Amino acid sequence: MKTTIMKKFFLLLLFSFFLGASGNAQKYSMKNLTGRWESEEGGGIEVIDSNKIFIVYGSEKKQIASYQADFSRSPAWFDFVIRDSGQSISFKNLLLFIY
């Protein structure tokens, strides 16, 4: 069940994760993601700092085990791995910073 929820969340992030900010992609970093970003469907991401990032879906909260971010692209590439039930699950995401 958790894998199904995480797959749904992956699709949610891939297609509808937009952040409010200004400028172009080369000016962004993990600092711009600090905070909690949620969708209408209840999924989101919470960034405490570059070492503590969580995926949130409803009442579930999983810490990201590792990530790679490329803010020089627009949209930015944000790929991460979480560990769930003893397995690693990889997610590939695009982030678009908008005004």
N, C-alpha and C positions, 0 to 999 in steps of 0.2 A: 504494500500500500504506500509506503514512504517513497518508493521509487516512482510510482505513478504520480504522486503529488509533485515530486521533484521534476519529472518530465514536463508536467503542466507548467510548473514555474519557469522552467527553461524556455518554453515557448513564449510565455508571458514576457520574460525579460528580453528575449530576442526581438520581439515585435513591438513592444510598447513601453520600453524603458527610456523615458526622456527626462532630462534634467534642465532646470532653469539656470542659465548662466549667460554671460556675454563674451564676445571675442571669437577667436578661431581656435581650432583644436590644439595648436602648438602651445597655447598659453595655459593649458590645463594640466593638472596633476592630481594625485590622490587627495590633496588638501581640498580640491573643489568638490569631492564626493563626500566629505565629512558631513555626517548627519544621517537621518533616516528617510529613505525614499520609498514610497509605497504606490502601488497601482490601485485602481478601483476594485480589482478582483481580490485584494488582500495580500498579494505578494509584494516583496520588496527587498531592499538591501539596507543594512545599517553599517555605516563606516565610523568606527571610533577613531582610529588612526590607521596608518599603513600596515600595522601588525594585527589589528583586531577588526575583522570584517565578518559580518554575519548575513546569511540569507534568512529571510523571514517569510513564512507562509502560514497565515492564520495564527495558530498558537505555537507552531513549530519554529525553532530558531537553531540554525546550524552554523558553526563557525567555518569559514573558508580556510582550508588547510594550506593552500598555496594559490598564487595568482600571477598572471602576466598582464600588464596593461601597456598599451601603445597609444599615448595621447597625441602623437604627431600625425595621426590619421584622423579623418573626419568622414564618417563617425569613428570614434575611438574604439579600439579593440580591447575587450576586457574578458579574458579567459580565466577560469578558476576551477579548482578541484575541491570537492567536499568529501568527507568520509562518512559513510552511512552503512550500518550493519556489517562492518568489517570490510567493505569494499570502497574503492575510490571511484567517484563519479565526476567526469569532466564536463564543463559547460563552456561553450563559446558564445560570446555576447558582443553586441555592438551598442555603444552609448553615443547618443547624439546630444550635444550641449546646445541648448536653444535659449534665446532671450526670454 
